[in-house]
């Protein structure tokens, strides 16, 4: 009986130690992401971001054609220079963390309050918010907070996910979008890459 008791204590202490290690790792990762997201606010150019989605893509975003259900996706277009410039900046930002992370660009859609789209996703295709295949979606309350206040927000709603939402400013000082700095605590870096 004593042996079983001692084995139980050893197993429990090992489990508690792993839980503490995970909590410590999560806290360290969160701090790194928050720091890198602050850099993103300074480095991502909101004026350039506002040029990424072309007028044609914006025009077709909410059009419904009963003969072509894929019309919006088929006509999604970006300004290559603005897109590539911003994507390179986001990739460089992901190198600020010591673990795999992605920096995604989200932009609200003019004329459609509460709607937002992920304009650029990055190499690991991680996002706590993006739903596969959607051109746009409702902005979450955390996203709305960043867009309306310019305050950085950390979201850990999904178990194992850490997202830091940081504002993107244009040259007039207006918040025109946000960057999602995101990682998973226990990450298979190629899980989401298709």
Protein Blocks (a to p, Z undefined) as FASTA:
>chain_A
ZZmmmmmmmmmmmmmmmmmmmmmmmmmmmmmmmmmmmmmmmmpcfklmmmmpgfklmmmm
mgccfklmklmmmmgccdfklmmmmmmmmmmmmmmpcbdcddddddddehiahiacdfbd
cfkopafkbcghiabdcddfklmmmmmnopacdddfbghiacdddddddfkopafbdcdd
dddfbacfklmpZZ
